[in-house]
Amino acid sequence: MLYNFCFVTPLFSLASYDRSYLVTFGIMFATAMVAGELTARIADNARTSAENAFKTRVLLETNQLLQQAHSAEECARVAMNQLIKLLKLDVVFYTAEHGTLGKTLYESAGTENRSTSLLTDYERAVATWTYTNNKRAGASTRTLPEARCLYLAVRTGDKVFGVIGIALEGREIEAFEHSIVLSIVGECALALESDRAAQEREEAAVLAKNEQLRANLLRSIGHDLRHRMDVPSPSSTLTTSCWYASTSISSCRCLRISS
């Protein structure tokens, strides 16, 4: 229409004197549609590539940040913050303590704190089911879908170190995003396993040191006792001398009486 309006006589009018201009208009219209479609596809591909690059960078950052964490809670916080950066959704984390779920951590994706609605008894029950069965549950699954969060077990094999929950708010996680989420959770599990192994090694070293100190103490006490038994004390020497002296005096008296 712009071509007809600007370049076809009469100018600045939608009317035309020659029907051949309609063919030109059709060709230019088709060309414009094809060019627009190709441009849109290129833009979509560029946007998708940028998003995938960002998500991959988040995963790489997660690995680096987990290596700098010095405790189990720091590892959990790193994983939660990375998931928030990836999904822009609230995240909760239930730590595993002595065969059950213990302390609960919460991180908000925005300024609104929704911990009251996400840390209910029902949500904890769904997380406990995930911890016990080592399977995902909650929102967007067939198991307890009424929950507000999608719960994933933080595990390596059969060892579960906690449960992480993502408040989906009715959103569906894409396949690529889901793979990144699982990778972040897996990295967190490996970091927690390393932290627990380090704690066990430290406890074993402290126990071995205490046992060595106790053995050294007992050895020292035994040595002192044997030394005291082998060396006579001054009091025992004096007692023995008095006994000999009294025996000699008694013998002398007996000899005098007999004579």
C-alpha positions in Angstrom: 0.0 0.0 0.0 2.9 2.4 0.7 4.3 1.5 -2.7 1.0 2.3 -4.4 0.6 5.5 -2.3 4.2 6.8 -2.8 5.4 5.5 -6.2 2.4 4.8 -8.4 0.7 7.5 -10.4 -1.4 9.3 -9.4 1.0 9.9 -6.5 -0.3 10.1 -2.9 -3.4 8.1 -3.8 -4.4 4.5 -3.5 -5.8 4.5 -7.1 -3.7 3.3 -10.1 -4.0 3.6 -13.9 -2.4 0.3 -14.8 -3.4 -3.2 -13.6 0.2 -4.4 -13.9 0.8 -2.4 -10.7 -1.4 -5.0 -8.9 1.1 -7.7 -9.8 4.0 -5.6 -8.6 2.1 -4.9 -5.4 1.4 -8.7 -4.9 5.1 -9.6 -5.5 6.3 -6.9 -3.1 3.7 -7.9 -0.5 4.8 -11.6 -0.6 8.4 -10.5 -0.4 7.7 -8.4 2.6 5.9 -11.2 4.3 8.7 -13.7 3.7 11.3 -11.2 4.8 9.3 -10.4 8.0 8.9 -14.1 8.8 12.6 -14.8 8.3 13.5 -11.7 10.4 11.2 -12.9 13.2 12.7 -16.4 13.2 16.2 -15.0 13.3 15.2 -12.8 16.2 13.6 -15.7 18.0 16.7 -17.9 17.5 19.0 -15.1 18.8 16.8 -14.6 21.9 16.7 -18.4 22.5 20.5 -18.6 22.1 21.0 -15.7 24.5 18.7 -17.4 27.1 20.4 -20.7 26.7 23.8 -19.0 27.1 22.6 -17.3 30.3 21.2 -20.5 31.7 24.5 -22.3 31.0 26.4 -19.5 32.6 24.2 -19.8 35.7 25.1 -23.5 35.9 28.9 -22.8 35.5 28.6 -20.1 38.2 26.9 -22.6 40.5 29.8 -25.0 40.3 32.3 -22.3 41.1 30.2 -20.9 44.0 29.7 -24.3 45.5 33.4 -24.9 45.6 33.8 -21.7 47.7 31.1 -22.8 50.2 32.3 -23.9 53.6 29.2 -25.4 55.2 26.1 -27.3 54.3 23.9 -24.2 54.7 26.1 -22.2 52.4 25.8 -24.9 49.8 22.0 -24.8 50.1 21.9 -21.0 49.9 24.1 -21.0 46.8 21.8 -23.5 45.0 18.7 -21.6 46.1 20.0 -18.2 44.8 21.1 -19.8 41.5 17.6 -21.3 41.0 16.1 -17.9 41.7 18.4 -16.3 39.2 17.4 -18.9 36.6 13.6 -19.1 37.2 12.7 -15.9 39.0 10.7 -18.0 41.5 10.7 -18.4 45.3 12.7 -21.4 46.6 12.6 -23.4 49.9 15.1 -25.9 51.1 14.6 -28.6 53.8 17.9 -30.0 55.2 18.1 -33.6 56.2 19.1 -34.3 59.8 19.3 -37.7 61.5 17.1 -39.5 59.0 14.4 -36.8 58.8 13.8 -33.2 57.6 15.2 -30.6 59.9 15.9 -26.9 59.4 14.0 -25.0 56.6 15.6 -22.3 54.5 13.6 -19.8 52.4 14.7 -17.4 49.6 12.3 -14.9 47.9 12.6 -14.0 44.2 11.1 -10.6 44.8 10.4 -8.1 47.6 7.3 -10.0 48.8 7.9 -12.6 51.6 5.6 -15.5 51.0 7.2 -17.9 53.5 3.9 -18.1 55.5 2.1 -19.7 52.5 5.0 -21.9 51.4 6.1 -23.3 54.8 2.9 -24.8 55.9 2.4 -28.3 57.4 1.0 -29.6 54.2 4.0 -28.4 52.2 6.3 -30.0 54.7 4.4 -33.2 54.4 4.9 -33.2 50.6 8.6 -32.5 51.1 8.8 -35.4 53.6 7.2 -37.7 51.1 9.9 -36.7 48.6 12.6 -37.3 51.1 11.3 -40.7 52.1 10.6 -42.0 48.6 13.5 -40.2 46.8 11.1 -39.0 44.1 9.8 -35.6 43.0 6.4 -34.5 44.1 4.1 -31.5 44.3 3.1 -29.0 41.7 3.2 -30.1 38.0 3.5 -33.8 39.1 1.1 -36.7 39.5 2.0 -37.0 43.2 0.3 -34.5 45.5 -0.2 -31.9 42.7 -2.1 -29.6 45.1 1.1 -28.4 46.6 2.3 -24.9 45.8 5.9 -26.1 45.2 7.6 -28.6 43.0 9.8 -30.7 45.4 13.0 -32.4 44.2 15.3 -34.6 46.3 18.8 -33.4 46.7 20.5 -36.7 46.3 23.5 -38.7 45.0 22.3 -42.3 44.3 20.3 -43.4 47.3 21.7 -40.8 49.7 19.3 -37.9 50.2 20.8 -34.7 51.7 17.7 -32.6 51.6 14.6 -31.5 49.6 14.4 -28.4 47.5 11.1 -26.8 46.6 10.3 -24.3 43.7 7.1 -22.3 43.9 5.9 -22.7 40.3 2.8 -20.5 40.6 1.1 -22.4 37.8 4.2 -22.0 35.5 5.5 -24.9 33.5 9.2 -25.4 33.4 10.7 -25.9 29.9 12.7 -29.0 29.1 16.0 -27.1 28.9 15.3 -25.2 32.1 14.3 -28.5 33.8 17.7 -30.0 32.8 19.5 -27.0 34.2 17.5 -27.2 37.4 18.4 -30.9 37.8 22.0 -30.1 37.1 22.1 -27.4 39.8 20.4 -29.7 42.3 22.9 -32.5 41.4 25.8 -30.1 41.9 24.4 -29.1 45.3 24.1 -32.8 46.3 27.7 -33.4 45.4 28.8 -30.4 47.4 26.8 -31.6 50.4 28.2 -35.0 50.1 31.8 -33.6 50.1 31.0 -31.4 53.1 29.6 -34.4 55.0 32.6 -36.5 54.1 34.9 -33.7 55.3 33.1 -33.5 58.6 33.3 -37.3 59.1 37.0 -37.2 58.4 37.5 -34.4 60.8 35.5 -36.2 63.5 37.5 -39.4 62.9 40.8 -37.4 63.2 39.6 -35.9 66.5 38.6 -39.3 67.8 41.9 -40.8 66.8 43.8 -38.0 68.5 41.7 -38.4 71.7 42.4 -42.1 71.7 46.1 -41.5 71.2 46.1 -39.0 74.1 44.3 -41.5 76.3 46.7 -44.3 75.4 49.7 -42.0 76.2 48.2 -41.0 79.5 47.5 -44.6 80.5 51.1 -45.5 79.5 52.5 -42.7 81.5 50.4 -43.6 84.6 51.5 -47.3 84.3 55.1 -46.3 84.0 54.9 -44.1 87.1 53.3 -46.9 89.1 55.9 -49.4 88.1 58.7 -47.0 89.0 57.2 -46.4 92.5 56.9 -50.1 93.1 60.5 -50.7 92.1 62.1 -47.9 94.1 61.6 -48.2 98.0 60.4 -45.1 99.7 62.3 -43.5 102.7 59.5 -44.4 105.1 59.7 -48.1 104.2 63.5 -48.0 104.7 63.1 -46.4 108.1 60.6 -48.9 109.2 62.8 -51.8 108.1 65.8 -50.3 110.1 63.7 -49.9 113.2 62.6 -53.5 113.0 66.1 -54.8 112.7 67.2 -52.6 115.6 64.4 -53.8 117.8 65.2 -57.4 116.9 68.9 -57.0 117.8 68.0 -55.4 121.2 65.6 -58.2 122.1 68.3 -60.8 121.2 70.8 -59.1 123.4 68.4 -59.1 126.3 67.7 -62.8 125.9 71.4 -63.6 125.9 72.0 -61.6 129.2 69.1 -63.4 131.0 70.3 -66.8 129.9 73.9 -66.1 131.1 
